[in-house]
């Protein structure tokens, strides 16, 4: 299954040239070998075309084995890594929204509020009042300022990890900039 997905991810033009080359080699070696020449240079053209097709086939196999499989594995691993980090940021945001929603008694499942609703939610909480988070070795309740600070730090940490991974992986940095 991995190999099939990996083959599907190859540039279609390269795959077309590969299949065309295989088809040409089969056609020349099994069917056209017995056909008399229509033009004087037909045999030379057949040899050159056959050599070109063999070169394309070997280049495709080299590219697939040496370059493409590694890039495909890297993209899968990078996708999983980015997915986990993005999910952590979204989860932190959803927890903040859930807690704010409970303070303004909003029954909707909105993930994003407009400024007016956010303003209403922030007016409903006391910055130094108890927040739904415990901190420290004695499990004391954090206040809302500490709660928001913690959630922003979690998000910043996840984003920093993604950025650092991007700096380590030059191809990822190039993909982001383009």
Secondary structure by P-SEA (a helix, b strand, c coil): caaaaaaaaccaaaaaaaaaaaaaaaaaacccccccccccaaaaaaaaaaaaaaaaaaaaaaaaaccaaaaaaaaaaaaaaaaaaaaaaaaaaaaaaaaaaaaaccccccccccaaaaaaaaaacccccccccccccccccccaaaaaaaaaaaaaaaaaaaaaaaaacaaaaaaaac
